[in-house]
């Protein structure tokens, strides 16, 4: 019985390792319908809730952008571009507008630096948010979906922030895009452990 339990654990570890190793960034233009359904989305956010969070302050939130609000988001992208570059031409404005329409499932990750003890560095809140995103992306990968993060200068534009009713203490970090993969780029080689692991006291 013990052997069977150990064997089952080994299979679970192998599966989790394969899910992690096979995760790949998929840009929105390579994603199509269907995206996760309501039940799958609940599972994904359950994984998000398991992210490390000092004192359970929940310094992050995910703002879902439903299909009926995509055109509104496109308008915000256009306003943000005009705010940044008043001379932007119609082609650039159209391209900015279309960014809101590409991903089957789209959400914005927002971190609030005012959540919790002000003595705790903002980096800790951002790290917690990163763990939350990674949990979601890994489970989405296990479900067979592709995912990718997108950002850009629009996220810092005052018109963009105002349009989404963001508080002064909040930071829009990135968009998370999910859907069914229609094409992939070749996998990039993973860095070797020696490239990012050091032992204190040993020469590099």
C-alpha positions, 0 to 999 in steps of 0.5 A: 500500500505504501508503495502504491501511495509513493508511486501515485505521488511520483506520478503526480510530481511528474505530471506537475513538472510536465505542466510547468515545463510545457508552459509557454507564452502565447500571444493574443493573436495566436489564441482563439475561441473557446476560452475557459467556461464558467466552471473552469474559470472558477477553478482557475481563480481557486488556484489564484487564491492559493498564492502566497499572501502575507497576512491575507491582505489580498493586495491584488485583484483581477478585472475581467473584461467581458465581450460586451465591454471590449469596445469600451476598452478599445476606446480607453486604449485610443485615449491613452495613445492620444494622451501619450502622442497627440499626433498619432495617426488613424492607423495607429489609433485603429491598431490601439483600438483592436488590441482590446478585441483579440483575446477570448478571455481577457483580464487586467491584473491590478495591485493596490499598494495601500493594502496591508501594513504600509511598512511592507514593501510594494515589491512583496505585493507585486511578488504575491500578484506574480504568484497568483498569475503563475498559478492561474497560467499553470492550471490553464496550461493543464486544462489545455489552454494557452495564455500570455501576459501583455502590457504597455504604456497605456496602463499608466495613462491617466485616462486609462486609469480613470476609465477603469475607476482605479484608485490612486494607490492602484497599479495596473501591471498587465493583461492576462490573455487566455484561449485555445491555441491556434499556433505556437512559436518554437519553444525557447530553451530554458536557462540552465540552473547554473545561470540563475543559482549561486551559492553564497561564499563560492566564486562564480 
